[in-house]
Amino acid sequence: MYRRSFRPGRPAAAPGVFHGLMVLPRPHRDDALIAVSGLAGGLLLWGLGLHSTEGGRPLSGPWTVLVPLLAMSGLELLRRTLPTAALLAGTAVLVADRFTPGSIATVLMFTDLVYAAVVYGPPASARRIPYAAGLITVGATLCSLAWFRDPSALLLGLVVGLVSAGPATSGALVRNHREAAEAARLRANQTALLAELDRREAITAERARMARELHDLVANHLSAIAIHSTAALSLDEPATTRQALTVIRENSVAGLAEMRRLIGLLRDSGDRTRPAVAPTLAGLGALVEQAATSGAASGLKCTLDAAIDADAAPPAPVALAAYRIVQESLTNALKHADAGEVAVRLTGAAGRTLTVTVTSPCGSGAGPRAPGSGAGLVGMRERIALLGGEFEAGAEPGPVGGPERIWRVRAVLPMVDDKEPSS
């Protein structure tokens, strides 16, 4: 009874091999077929009395040919599992066969061992065997010419080349072809993997873009709805309640219209013949006016100062980003600002930058407020980063004669269209 042992860091044995007791590896089915075919062919030639040489050999008995034949056919069983060892042993068997009348089957099986050693052997052996076979062929040719001093001695070199260099070269070509095919397969797998990573990255970027767009579309209207509904519930005045409900209805209708527009764009994204309607800087006046109407009950006054050169029309991605920044800043002012002035200022020159600045009084927490998630600032930073601009937002001391502290949002956008659009 044998016990199979395993050691840490040592691979499991191949079929037919036990650690502690070595047995011959199990031959491949094709190797067994080659060995049986070679042995059968050699026996047939021996039975017909056909040999590779005629007499004059030290071992010329009729049975001496069978010993190298049997040994070479047995080595064929190892051509795939132990190719280098089989070639070394096959070389010794071929030399021994030269002392007998010889068999062509033995020589042919040796050429197969040379081929198998290059194809299935380790990389170092696969590189060295063809060179060694070439040197042996050249050496045999030169020695034959020097010994026999007859041009016909070149035939011996040709035979040596056919037995050694020929199969070695063929094996090298086959192995190089297989390695090139494997490298191509690996490159194809890597390309497929990179394509999958690009697809996932594109999906993630598209989801982030949709999240920004949805937030910018509904946050302004929902914030106004939340503030005025809170005011309507907390103040028992019919006039105030009616005004709040009017603002709520206007923002609900506007928000619903924008949601329908966005849903239509998403459904028809594959139709390139339909233009995608996007906000522009021309709509800032209506946006600020709407914010002023929504914030009137809270004492907010919204103003717009657009000092942009007449010939400094910003690219569409820049204009859309500026519009969204103003929209989100006004939404935050409706949520958190104290009563006072919310100032929106845009400055820009052709070929340079577009600067968007929005200031509002810092909120003290009094009065109805809508909760914030912090996604607005994240979305603004992402938009500016996609366009390669600068963004800053935070509280700072207010001007003389104004509120004690103000919240200031400032974005600097390059007036060039060399970045990926933000929506």
C-alpha positions in Angstrom: 0.0 0.0 0.0 1.4 3.4 -1.0 0.8 6.7 0.7 0.6 9.8 -1.4 2.4 12.7 0.2 2.2 16.4 -0.5 4.5 19.1 0.6 3.8 22.8 1.0 4.6 24.8 -2.1 5.0 21.7 -4.2 2.5 21.0 -7.0 0.4 17.9 -7.0 1.8 15.0 -9.0 0.8 14.4 -12.6 -1.2 11.3 -13.4 1.1 8.3 -13.0 3.6 10.0 -10.7 3.6 9.5 -6.9 5.8 11.5 -4.5 8.1 9.1 -2.8 7.7 6.4 -5.5 8.3 7.3 -9.1 6.6 5.4 -11.9 6.5 6.1 -15.6 4.1 8.8 -16.6 0.9 7.8 -18.4 1.5 8.1 -22.1 -0.7 10.2 -24.4 -3.1 8.3 -26.6 -1.5 9.7 -29.8 2.0 8.8 -28.5 0.9 5.2 -27.9 -0.5 5.0 -31.4 2.7 6.3 -32.9 4.8 3.8 -30.9 2.6 0.9 -32.0 2.6 2.0 -35.6 6.4 2.4 -35.6 6.9 -1.0 -33.9 4.5 -2.7 -36.4 6.3 -1.1 -39.4 9.7 -2.1 -38.1 8.6 -5.7 -37.5 7.2 -5.8 -41.0 10.5 -4.6 -42.5 12.4 -7.1 -40.4 10.1 -9.9 -41.5 10.7 -8.9 -45.1 14.5 -8.8 -44.5 14.7 -5.1 -45.4 17.5 -3.2 -43.5 19.1 0.2 -43.8 22.6 -1.3 -44.4 24.0 -4.6 -45.8 26.3 -6.6 -43.6 29.7 -5.5 -42.3 28.3 -4.6 -38.9 29.7 -5.9 -35.6 26.2 -7.1 -34.5 24.9 -8.7 -37.7 22.6 -11.3 -36.2 19.0 -11.4 -37.4 17.6 -10.6 -34.0 19.9 -7.7 -33.2 17.8 -5.2 -35.1 14.8 -5.8 -32.9 16.5 -4.5 -29.7 17.0 -0.9 -30.9 13.6 -1.1 -32.6 11.8 -2.1 -29.4 13.7 0.5 -27.3 12.9 3.3 -29.8 9.2 2.4 -29.9 9.2 2.4 -26.1 10.7 5.9 -26.0 8.0 7.1 -28.3 5.6 6.6 -25.4 7.5 9.4 -23.6 7.7 11.9 -26.5 5.2 14.2 -25.0 5.6 13.6 -21.2 9.4 13.5 -21.1 10.6 14.8 -24.4 14.2 15.8 -23.5 14.9 12.5 -21.7 13.4 10.6 -24.6 15.6 12.4 -27.1 18.8 11.7 -25.2 18.0 8.1 -24.7 16.9 7.9 -28.4 20.3 9.2 -29.5 22.0 6.4 -27.6 19.6 3.9 -29.2 20.3 5.3 -32.7 24.0 4.9 -32.2 23.5 1.4 -31.0 21.4 0.7 -34.1 24.3 1.7 -36.3 26.1 -1.4 -35.0 23.4 -3.6 -36.4 22.0 -4.0 -39.9 19.7 -1.2 -38.9 16.0 -0.5 -39.4 14.5 2.5 -41.3 11.6 2.4 -38.7 14.1 3.1 -35.9 15.5 6.1 -37.7 12.1 7.5 -38.5 11.0 7.2 -34.9 14.2 9.0 -33.8 13.3 11.9 -36.1 9.9 12.1 -34.4 11.7 12.2 -31.1 13.7 15.2 -32.3 10.6 16.9 -33.5 8.7 16.2 -30.2 11.6 17.5 -28.1 11.4 20.9 -29.8 7.6 21.1 -29.8 6.9 19.8 -26.3 10.2 20.3 -24.5 11.1 23.3 -22.3 11.8 26.6 -24.0 15.5 26.4 -23.4 15.7 23.0 -25.1 13.5 24.2 -27.9 16.0 27.0 -28.7 19.1 24.8 -28.4 18.2 21.6 -30.2 17.8 23.2 -33.7 21.2 24.9 -33.4 22.8 21.7 -32.1 21.3 19.7 -34.9 22.6 22.2 -37.4 26.1 22.0 -36.0 26.0 18.2 -36.0 25.0 18.2 -39.7 27.8 20.6 -40.6 30.3 18.6 -38.5 29.3 15.3 -40.0 29.5 16.7 -43.5 33.0 18.1 -43.0 34.3 15.0 -41.3 32.9 12.8 -44.1 34.7 14.9 -46.7 38.0 14.8 -44.7 37.7 11.0 -44.2 36.5 9.8 -47.5 37.9 12.6 -49.7 35.1 12.1 -52.1 32.3 14.5 -53.0 29.8 11.7 -52.6 30.5 12.0 -48.8 28.1 15.0 -49.0 25.3 12.5 -49.1 26.1 11.4 -45.5 25.8 15.0 -44.4 22.5 15.2 -46.2 21.2 12.1 -44.4 22.4 13.5 -41.0 20.6 16.7 -41.8 17.4 14.9 -42.7 17.5 12.9 -39.5 18.4 15.8 -37.1 18.2 19.3 -38.5 15.1 18.7 -40.6 12.7 17.6 -37.8 14.3 20.1 -35.4 13.6 23.0 -37.8 10.1 21.7 -38.4 9.4 21.5 -34.7 10.7 25.0 -34.2 8.4 26.4 -36.8 5.4 24.5 -35.4 6.2 25.7 -31.8 6.7 29.3 -33.0 3.3 29.2 -34.7 1.6 27.8 -31.6 3.2 30.5 -29.4 2.1 33.2 -31.8 -1.4 31.8 -31.8 -1.4 31.7 -28.0 -0.1 35.3 -27.8 -2.8 36.4 -30.3 -5.4 34.7 -28.1 -4.1 36.4 -25.0 -4.1 39.8 -26.8 -7.7 39.1 -27.9 -8.7 38.3 -24.3 -7.0 41.5 -23.1 -8.7 43.5 -25.7 -12.0 42.0 -24.7 -11.3 42.8 -21.1 -10.3 46.4 -21.9 -13.5 46.8 -23.9 -15.5 45.5 -21.0 -13.8 47.9 -18.6 -14.4 50.8 -21.1 -18.0 49.8 -21.3 -18.4 49.7 -17.6 -16.6 53.1 -17.3 -18.9 54.6 -19.9 -22.0 53.3 -18.1 -20.7 54.7 -14.8 -20.0 58.1 -16.4 -23.5 58.1 -18.1 -25.2 57.3 -14.8 -23.3 60.1 -13.1 -24.3 62.5 -15.9 -27.9 61.5 -15.6 -27.8 61.9 -11.8 -26.4 65.5 -12.2 -29.0 66.3 -14.9 -31.9 64.9 -12.8 -30.8 66.8 -9.7 -30.4 70.0 -11.6 -33.8 69.6 -13.2 -35.9 68.9 -10.2 -34.0 70.3 -7.2 -34.9 73.9 -7.9 -38.6 73.3 -8.4 -38.9 70.8 -5.5 -37.1 73.1 -3.1 -39.5 75.9 -3.9 -42.4 73.5 -3.5 -41.1 72.3 -0.1 -40.4 75.8 1.2 -43.8 77.2 0.2 -45.7 74.2 1.4 -44.0 74.5 4.8 -44.9 78.2 4.9 -48.5 77.4 3.9 -48.8 74.9 6.7 -47.1 77.0 9.4 -48.9 80.4 8.6 -52.7 80.5 9.1 -53.2 83.4 6.6 -55.5 82.8 3.6 -53.5 85.3 1.4 -50.2 83.8 2.2 -51.5 80.3 1.7 -53.0 81.2 -1.7 -49.7 82.8 -2.8 -47.8 79.7 -1.6 -50.1 77.4 -3.5 -49.7 79.5 -6.6 -45.9 79.2 -6.5 -46.2 75.5 -5.7 -48.4 74.9 -8.8 -46.1 76.9 -11.1 -43.0 75.0 -9.9 -44.9 71.7 -10.2 -45.9 72.3 -13.7 -42.4 73.6 -14.7 -40.7 70.6 -13.0 -43.1 68.1 -14.7 -42.4 69.7 -18.1 -38.6 69.4 -17.6 -39.0 65.8 -16.4 -41.0 65.0 -19.5 -38.3 66.6 -21.7 -35.5 64.6 -20.1 -37.5 61.4 -20.3 -38.1 62.1 -24.0 -34.4 62.6 -24.6 -33.5 59.4 -22.8 -36.1 57.4 -24.8 -35.1 58.9 -28.2 -31.3 58.9 -27.5 -30.7 56.7 -30.6 -32.6 59.2 -32.9 -29.8 61.6 -34.1 -32.3 63.5 -36.3 -34.0 65.1 -33.4 -32.1 68.0 -31.8 -31.5 67.8 -28.0 -32.9 70.9 -26.4 -30.6 72.2 -23.7 -30.7 75.4 -21.6 -28.5 78.3 -22.7 -27.3 81.5 -21.1 -30.2 83.3 -22.8 -32.5 81.6 -20.3 -30.7 82.9 -17.2 -33.1 85.9 -17.0 -36.1 83.7 -16.7 -34.4 81.4 -14.3 -33.4 84.3 -12.0 -36.9 85.8 -12.3 -38.5 82.5 -11.3 -36.1 82.2 -8.3 -37.1 85.7 -7.3 -40.7 84.8 -7.4 -40.2 81.7 -5.3 -38.0 83.5 -2.8 -40.1 86.6 -2.4 -42.0 85.2 0.6 -38.7 84.5 2.3 -37.4 88.0 1.7 -35.0 87.1 -1.1 -34.2 89.4 -3.9 -32.4 87.9 -6.9 -30.4 90.0 -9.4 -28.5 89.2 -12.6 -25.5 91.0 -14.0 -24.2 89.4 -17.3 -21.1 91.3 -18.4 -20.2 89.1 -21.4 -18.6 90.5 -24.6 -20.9 90.4 -27.6 -18.4 88.3 -29.5 -17.7 85.9 -26.6 -20.4 83.4 -27.3 -19.4 80.4 -25.1 -19.5 76.8 -26.5 -22.6 74.8 -25.8 -21.0 72.6 -23.0 -19.7 75.8 -21.2 -23.0 77.6 -21.5 -24.9 74.5 -20.2 -22.5 74.2 -17.2 -22.8 77.9 -16.4 -26.6 77.6 -16.5 -26.6 74.6 -14.2 -24.3 76.3 -11.7 -26.5 79.3 -11.5 -29.6 77.1 -11.2 -28.1 75.0 -8.4 -26.8 78.1 -6.6 -30.2 79.7 -6.7 -31.7 76.4 -5.4 -29.3 76.4 -2.5 -30.1 80.1 -1.7 -33.9 79.2 -1.6 -33.1 76.4 0.8 -30.6 78.0 3.2 -30.1 81.8 2.6 -31.4 84.5 4.9 -33.4 87.4 3.7 -31.4 89.6 1.4 -29.9 89.9 -2.1 -28.8 86.9 -4.1 -26.5 88.3 -6.8 -25.6 86.4 -10.0 -22.8 87.8 -12.0 -21.2 86.5 -15.3 -18.1 87.9 -16.9 -16.4 86.6 -20.0 -14.2 87.6 -22.9 -13.7 86.0 -26.3 -11.1 83.2 -26.3 -10.5 83.4 -22.5 -12.7 82.3 -19.6 -16.3 82.6 -18.4 -16.5 83.4 -14.7 -19.8 82.7 -12.8 -20.2 84.1 -9.3 -23.3 83.8 -7.1 -23.4 85.3 -3.6 -26.2 85.0 -1.0 -26.6 85.8 2.7 -25.6 82.9 4.9 -28.6 81.3 6.5 -29.2 81.5 10.3 -31.7 78.6 10.3 -34.8 80.7 10.9 -37.9 80.2 8.9 -39.0 77.3 6.8 -36.2 75.4 5.0 -35.9 72.5 2.7 -33.4 69.7 3.5 -30.3 69.4 1.4 -28.4 66.3 0.4 -25.0 67.8 -0.6 -25.3 66.3 -4.1 -25.5 69.8 -5.7 -22.0 70.9 -4.8 -20.7 67.5 -5.9 -22.5 67.8 -9.3 -21.1 71.3 -9.8 -17.5 70.2 -9.1 -17.9 67.3 -11.5 -19.2 69.6 -14.3 -16.3 72.0 -13.8 -13.8 69.2 -13.7 -15.1 67.7 -17.0 -14.5 71.1 -18.7 -11.1 71.7 -17.1 -12.2 74.7 -15.1 -11.9 75.9 -11.5 -14.5 75.8 -8.8 -14.8 77.1 -5.2 -17.7 77.4 -2.8 -17.8 78.5 0.8 -18.7 81.1 3.4 -16.7 84.3 3.8 -17.2 87.7 5.5 -19.8 89.9 3.9 -19.3 93.4 2.5 -19.4 96.6 4.6 -23.0 97.5 5.2 -24.3 94.1 4.1 -24.8 90.7 5.8 -22.2 89.6 8.3 -21.4 86.5 6.3 -22.2 85.5 2.7 -22.1 82.2 0.8 -20.0 82.6 -2.4 -19.9 80.2 -5.4 -17.3 80.9 -8.0 -16.6 78.9 -11.2 -14.1 79.7 -13.9 -14.8 77.9 -17.2 -12.5 77.9 -20.3 -14.1 79.4 -23.3 -12.8 76.6 -25.6 -14.6 73.4 -26.6 -11.8 70.9 -26.1 -13.4 68.9 -23.3 -16.1 66.2 -23.2 -19.5 67.8 -22.8 -21.0 67.5 -19.3 -24.4 66.4 -20.5 
